[in-house]
């Protein structure tokens, strides 16, 4: 079902980069399918409330799970370095630790589901009918929390050992089971919102089981390590994951600020910005694979103590990243209007979105350095530098907002977002020599 891990000492080549990246791109391309099927199936009930309930419930869980995204990145860097050093036992131990954290976090969410759900609906209130249905949805889906969060660890491991085809297999398993059970539970058995939740829960559980099977040898190797939770190991784990979490929170806060400030420009502009944000989602899905390839190959080179190989890995993966960014920018410039028309039927929103579309045509090229350096720094576990770069970049972003937004309105808002992504790339470029020194 999936190719064995590549030899970490094998030659770095364009073919190897693509072998890592392309399955990620294909896997990412299938992710929006699940949301569309869930919405489409529940939409056959002929009522608005069930659609809203599934949407609200999915957003609440996605927001909660997002907090634990550091497990994916931290695991990828640590495992890649152990693998580069030829330490299969420690590589497996890193996976075991991350899995332990993920399963424990998921169990905590199950125990805290009542106050968490109450807090979510205080922050984002809905109608009584939608809230009641969303609570039913959440009460079922929350039982998959350990598996969903645990998958972050398993995904990080699969990236680090270059088994990205396994990630594609797992995603396809989840998709096929989810779609099949959606049709059975909702359309055949009439379970409604609860059927959608049950289908997703079962699909995620099965996907987690398949991922565990792919990682079985690594888990066995990790179990042989003594002092799995030794103090020095835990300190490093906390430092790496803590830095990544701070960086991620700052990044998310920046995007949230963008959305809130866009709301102040009027409903049409807010809607246009939301449509255009989907272009950034497409960019992330399309270019993630090259950043993940950087995580694996740079991490292995750091673990092997080969600075020249670090540079080679960074250059090779970045060449593909820049090429992909240029292609996406060209597609957005030539076909962005058609994409906008697919995303909205409102004439006003379409016109407003076209006004700001040029920003999205240049966004991939402006942002590619930051995305690729994220992968490079994660692979090298230079997470402190990532955190520092993000703090400085956010400060620059705030200054840009204060200057550009009053002067240019929504154009200024988009300009400030481009400043943020450009600043992230420049600040990490300045710190890049530390990545190569980490391998010396």
C-alpha positions in Angstrom: 0.0 0.0 0.0 2.9 2.4 0.6 6.6 2.4 -0.3 9.1 1.7 2.4 11.0 4.7 3.9 13.7 6.1 1.6 17.3 5.8 2.6 18.1 9.1 4.4 21.6 9.0 3.0 20.5 8.7 -0.6 21.3 11.4 -3.1 19.2 14.6 -2.9 17.4 15.1 -6.2 14.4 16.8 -7.8 12.8 13.4 -8.1 13.2 12.8 -4.4 11.6 16.1 -3.6 8.7 15.4 -5.9 8.3 11.9 -4.3 7.7 13.6 -1.0 5.7 16.6 -2.2 3.3 15.3 -4.8 1.4 12.9 -2.5 0.9 15.7 0.0 -0.5 17.9 -2.8 -2.9 15.2 -3.9 -3.9 14.5 -0.3 -4.6 18.1 0.4 -6.7 18.4 -2.8 -9.1 15.8 -1.4 -9.6 17.6 2.0 -12.3 20.1 0.8 -14.3 17.1 -0.6 -15.3 15.9 2.9 -16.8 19.2 3.9 -18.7 19.4 0.5 -20.1 15.9 0.9 -21.1 16.5 4.5 -22.9 19.7 3.5 -24.5 18.2 0.4 -25.8 15.1 2.2 -27.3 17.0 5.1 -28.6 19.5 2.6 -30.9 16.8 1.2 -32.9 17.1 4.4 -34.3 20.3 2.9 -33.8 22.4 6.0 -31.3 25.2 6.8 -30.7 24.4 10.4 -28.9 21.0 9.9 -26.5 22.6 7.4 -25.7 25.4 9.8 -25.3 22.9 12.7 -22.8 20.8 10.8 -20.9 23.9 9.7 -20.8 25.4 13.2 -19.8 22.1 14.9 -17.0 21.4 12.4 -15.6 24.9 12.8 -15.6 24.6 16.6 -13.7 21.3 16.5 -11.3 22.6 13.9 -10.5 25.6 16.0 -9.9 23.5 19.1 -7.8 20.9 17.2 -5.8 23.6 15.5 -4.2 24.4 18.9 -2.5 21.0 18.8 -1.0 21.5 15.3 2.4 21.9 16.9 2.5 18.1 17.3 2.7 17.6 13.6 5.6 20.1 13.1 7.5 19.2 16.2 7.4 15.5 15.5 8.5 16.0 11.9 11.6 17.9 12.8 12.6 15.7 15.7 12.0 12.4 13.9 13.8 13.6 10.7 16.9 14.5 12.7 17.0 11.2 14.6 16.6 9.4 11.3 19.4 11.4 9.7 21.6 10.4 12.7 20.7 6.7 12.1 18.9 6.4 15.4 15.8 4.4 14.6 15.1 3.8 18.3 15.0 7.6 19.1 13.0 8.2 16.0 10.3 5.8 17.2 10.6 7.3 20.7 9.8 10.8 19.4 6.7 9.3 17.7 5.6 7.6 20.9 6.0 10.8 23.0 4.0 12.8 20.5 1.3 10.1 20.3 1.1 10.0 24.1 0.6 13.8 24.2 -2.0 13.7 21.5 -4.0 10.9 23.0 -3.9 12.5 26.5 -5.0 15.9 25.0 -7.9 14.2 23.2 -9.0 12.4 26.4 -8.9 15.8 28.2 -11.1 17.3 25.5 -13.6 14.5 26.0 -13.7 15.1 29.8 -14.0 18.9 29.2 -16.5 18.7 26.4 -19.4 20.4 28.3 -17.6 23.6 29.4 -15.8 23.8 26.0 -19.1 23.5 24.1 -20.7 26.1 26.4 -17.8 28.5 25.9 -17.9 28.0 22.1 -21.5 29.0 21.9 -21.0 32.0 24.1 -18.4 33.2 21.7 -20.3 32.3 18.6 -24.0 32.2 19.4 -26.4 30.5 17.0 -30.2 30.1 16.8 -31.7 27.7 19.4 -32.4 25.0 16.7 -28.9 25.2 15.2 -27.3 25.2 18.6 -29.3 22.1 19.7 -28.3 20.2 16.6 -24.7 21.3 16.8 -24.5 20.1 20.3 -25.7 16.7 19.1 -23.0 16.7 16.4 -20.3 17.7 18.9 -21.3 15.1 21.5 -20.6 12.4 18.9 -17.5 13.8 17.1 -15.7 14.7 20.3 -15.0 11.0 20.9 -12.6 11.1 18.0 -10.5 13.8 19.6 -7.7 11.4 20.7 -7.5 10.0 17.2 -7.6 13.3 15.4 -4.9 14.9 17.5 -2.9 11.7 17.5 -2.9 11.9 13.7 -0.9 15.0 13.9 1.9 13.0 15.4 1.6 10.2 12.9 1.5 12.6 10.0 4.7 14.3 11.3 6.4 11.0 11.5 5.3 10.0 8.0 6.6 13.2 6.5 9.9 12.9 8.4 10.5 9.3 7.0 9.4 10.3 3.5 6.3 8.1 3.6 4.0 10.7 2.2 2.2 8.2 0.0 1.0 6.6 3.2 -0.5 10.0 4.1 -2.4 9.9 0.8 -3.6 6.4 1.5 -4.8 7.3 5.0 -6.7 10.4 3.6 -8.3 8.3 0.9 -9.4 5.7 3.5 -10.9 8.5 5.6 -12.6 10.0 2.6 -14.1 6.8 1.2 -15.4 5.6 4.6 -16.8 9.0 5.4 -18.6 9.4 2.1 -20.0 5.9 2.2 -21.3 6.2 5.7 -22.7 9.7 5.1 -24.9 8.2 2.3 -25.9 5.2 4.5 -26.5 7.0 7.8 -28.2 10.2 6.5 -29.9 9.3 3.2 -30.8 5.6 3.9 -31.2 5.5 7.7 -32.3 9.1 8.2 -30.0 9.9 11.1 -29.5 13.5 10.1 -26.9 15.6 11.8 -26.0 12.7 14.1 -25.4 10.5 11.1 -22.9 13.0 9.6 -21.1 13.1 13.0 -21.0 9.3 13.3 -19.7 8.9 9.8 -16.9 11.3 10.4 -16.0 9.7 13.8 -15.8 6.2 12.3 -13.8 7.4 9.3 -11.3 9.3 11.5 -10.9 6.3 13.8 -10.3 4.0 10.8 -7.7 6.5 9.4 -5.9 6.6 12.7 -5.8 2.8 12.8 -4.3 2.6 9.3 -1.7 5.2 10.2 -0.8 3.2 13.3 -0.3 0.2 11.1 2.1 2.1 8.8 4.1 3.2 11.9 4.1 -0.2 13.6 7.9 -0.8 13.2 8.8 2.6 14.5 6.5 2.2 17.5 8.1 -1.1 18.4 11.5 0.4 18.1 10.5 3.3 20.3 9.2 1.0 23.0 12.7 -0.4 23.4 14.1 3.0 24.5 14.8 3.4 28.2 13.9 6.7 29.8 11.2 7.6 27.3 10.1 10.5 29.4 13.5 11.5 30.8 13.7 15.1 32.1 16.1 16.4 29.4 14.0 14.9 26.6 10.8 16.4 28.0 12.5 19.8 28.3 13.5 19.7 24.6 10.0 18.5 23.6 8.4 21.3 25.5 10.8 23.9 24.1 10.3 22.9 20.5 6.5 22.5 20.7 6.1 25.6 22.8 8.0 27.8 20.3 5.9 26.4 17.5 2.7 27.0 19.3 3.6 30.6 20.1 4.5 31.2 16.5 1.2 29.6 15.3 -0.9 31.6 17.7 0.7 34.8 16.5 0.1 33.9 12.9 -3.5 32.9 13.5 -4.0 36.1 15.5 -2.7 38.1 12.5 -5.2 36.5 10.1 -8.0 36.9 12.6 -7.1 40.6 12.9 -7.2 40.9 9.1 -10.7 39.4 9.0 -12.0 41.6 11.8 -10.6 44.8 10.3 -12.1 43.8 6.9 -15.5 43.6 8.6 -15.1 47.4 9.3 -14.9 48.0 5.6 -18.6 47.0 5.0 -20.4 43.7 4.4 -19.6 43.5 0.7 -15.9 44.1 1.3 -15.9 41.6 4.1 -17.5 39.0 1.8 -15.0 39.8 -1.0 -12.1 39.3 1.4 -13.5 36.0 2.6 -13.8 34.8 -1.0 -10.2 35.9 -1.7 -8.9 34.2 1.4 -9.8 31.0 -0.3 -7.0 31.8 -2.8 -4.6 31.7 0.1 -6.1 28.4 1.2 -5.5 27.0 -2.3 -1.9 28.3 -2.2 -1.2 26.7 1.1 -2.7 23.3 -0.1 -0.7 23.5 -3.3 2.7 24.4 -1.8 2.6 22.5 1.5 4.2 19.5 -0.1 7.4 21.4 -0.9 7.6 22.8 2.6 7.1 19.3 4.0 9.8 18.0 1.8 12.1 20.7 3.3 11.2 19.5 6.8 12.2 15.9 6.0 15.3 16.5 4.0 16.7 19.4 6.0 16.0 17.6 9.3 17.8 14.4 8.1 20.8 16.5 7.0 21.0 18.2 10.4 20.8 14.9 12.1 23.6 13.5 9.9 25.7 16.6 10.7 26.1 17.6 7.0 25.8 21.4 6.5 26.4 21.2 2.8 23.5 18.7 2.5 21.3 21.1 4.5 22.0 23.8 1.9 21.3 21.4 -1.0 18.0 20.3 0.6 17.0 23.9 1.2 17.8 25.0 -2.4 16.2 22.0 -4.1 12.9 22.2 -2.2 12.8 26.0 -2.5 13.3 25.8 -6.3 10.1 23.7 -6.6 8.3 26.0 -4.1 9.1 29.1 -6.1 8.1 27.4 -9.3 4.8 26.3 -7.8 4.2 29.9 -6.4 4.8 31.4 -9.8 2.4 29.0 -11.5 -0.3 29.7 -8.9 0.2 33.4 -9.3 -0.2 33.1 -13.0 -3.3 31.0 -12.6 -4.8 33.6 -10.3 -3.9 36.4 -12.6 -5.5 34.8 -15.7 -8.3 32.8 -14.1 -9.0 34.5 -10.8 -12.2 36.1 -12.1 -13.6 32.7 -13.0 -12.6 31.3 -9.6 -14.4 34.2 -7.9 -17.5 33.5 -9.9 -17.5 29.9 -8.8 -17.2 30.9 -5.1 -20.0 33.5 -5.1 -23.1 34.5 -7.1 -23.4 38.0 -5.7 -22.7 40.6 -8.4 -21.5 43.1 -5.7 -19.2 40.7 -4.1 -17.8 39.5 -7.5 -17.0 43.1 -8.5 -15.4 43.9 -5.1 -13.3 40.7 -5.2 -12.0 41.5 -8.6 -10.9 44.9 -7.4 -8.5 43.3 -4.9 -7.6 40.2 -7.0 -4.2 41.6 -8.0 -3.0 41.2 -4.4 -3.7 37.5 -4.7 -1.9 37.2 -8.0 1.3 38.4 -6.2 0.6 36.7 -2.9 2.2 33.3 -3.7 5.5 34.9 -4.8 5.6 37.2 -1.8 4.7 34.5 0.7 6.8 31.6 -0.7 10.0 32.5 1.2 8.1 32.4 4.5 6.4 29.1 3.8 9.6 27.4 2.6 11.7 28.8 5.6 9.0 27.4 7.9 9.7 23.9 6.6 13.5 24.5 6.7 13.5 25.8 10.3 11.0 23.1 11.4 13.3 20.4 10.0 16.3 21.9 11.8 14.1 22.4 14.9 15.3 26.0 15.0 12.0 26.8 16.6 13.3 29.6 18.8 14.3 31.5 15.7 10.9 30.9 14.1 9.3 32.4 17.2 11.6 35.4 17.2 11.0 36.0 13.4 7.3 35.8 13.9 7.3 38.3 16.8 9.2 40.8 14.8 7.1 40.2 11.7 3.9 40.7 13.6 5.2 44.0 15.0 6.0 45.1 11.4 2.5 44.0 10.4 0.9 46.1 13.1 2.9 49.2 12.0 1.9 48.5 8.4 -1.8 48.3 9.4 -1.6 51.6 11.3 -0.1 53.3 8.2 -1.8 51.6 5.3 -5.3 50.9 6.5 -6.3 54.6 7.2 -4.7 55.7 4.0 -5.8 53.1 1.5 -8.7 51.2 3.1 -9.1 47.6 2.1 -6.2 47.9 -0.3 -4.1 49.0 2.7 -5.4 45.9 4.6 -4.2 43.6 1.8 -1.0 45.5 1.5 -0.3 45.0 5.2 -0.9 41.3 4.9 1.6 41.1 2.1 4.0 43.0 4.4 3.5 40.4 7.1 4.4 37.5 4.7 7.3 39.4 3.2 8.6 40.2 6.7 8.4 36.6 7.8 10.5 35.6 4.8 13.1 38.3 5.3 13.5 37.8 9.0 13.9 34.0 8.7 16.4 34.5 5.8 18.5 36.7 8.1 18.5 33.8 10.6 19.0 31.0 8.1 22.8 30.7 8.7 21.9 29.3 12.2 20.2 26.3 10.4 23.5 25.3 8.7 25.4 25.9 11.9 23.1 23.5 13.7 24.4 20.7 11.4 28.1 21.5 12.0 
